[in-house]
Amino acid sequence: MELLDQIEEYWTKRAEGYSQVNQGELATRQREIWLENLKGHLPDKKPEEIKILDIGTGPGFFAIILARAGYQVTAVDYTEEMLKEARRNAGELGKKIRWLQMDAQDLDFPDQTFDAVVSRNLTWNLEKPARAYQEWLRVLKKGGKLLNYDANWYHHLFDEEKRKEYEEDRKRVEALHMEDHYTCTDIDAMEEIARKVPLSRIRRPLWDKEVLEGLACAKVEIEENVWEKVWSREERANYHSTPMFLVEGEK
């Protein structure tokens, strides 16, 4: 099986469970916390004047909170089942969002279409992440913003110290009687994919900065502690060893 097909198969099976995670975010203060963070980085214009592309939308969290705030949103995902979950989660609001099944590494949009491109927890899971960044910049208008929230997911498979920290996370979650976000998934299937995709082995976000600068991105900034602003208590317990960072680029 090709790697992209293997990734699609995993996320198809995971769609319902992942959707429940997004539903929890949409039902709590997390939706306001995330929206506030996104708005702080988006172009300084009225929401209705800003066209945003949400790449790897999954069950639609970014697309939904941004559309609810008045932005023009197009949301893409490679997995059909994820898009079905996203439409269900959006309800009537979903009519205002353009939903498309598409590969993040090969976008079917003209050059300079969007004012902003946003993504969360996607890049690490791509077979050709540098190609993806090239595509994301291509569809951005000049002066547009790229906001990529990600982490060194599954780097513990290649780093002994990170493995110890990861195991401490599992103990912490158990002691706090929280749901373990790793062991509640098909961890064997995910780890098999993580061993094949390139970014699991690389310490980021330095890699991202170098790639974007190499693509002539006008400005690249890294916020390594964005997790402190956007993660819930449960996320902090689950992912303490894998802090989320923000890669912000301006075309």
Helices and strands as residue ranges (DSSP letters): H 3-26, H 30-39, G 47-49, E 51-55, H 61-68, E 72-77, H 80-90, G 91-96, E 97-101, E 114-120, G 123-125, H 129-138, E 140-150, G 155-157, H 160-175, H 187-194, G 198-201, H 206-214, E 219-223, H 227-230, H 233-238, E 245-250
